[in-house]
Amino acid sequence: MLSKSILPVGESTIAPLTTEEETALNQWYDELDSQWLTAIDDPQSPEYQALVEMEAQMLAEQEYYHDQFLYADRLV
């Protein structure tokens, strides 16, 4: 018999959620999602600032790789 930590795909020892547990989990997720959306909508929040910084970094990387490799095959 396989140990409980190594079960074949599709087999689980975790009991399914009850209706009350599922409702509570969905409410918790909705509240967390609402808090996140509120935080990223406020330009003064740390979450908003972090997203702005990450977006700027992503765009800089995208531009770098675009410029670096756009014509790389023609430089040989």
Helices and strands as residue ranges (DSSP letters): H 19-41, H 46-69, G 72-74
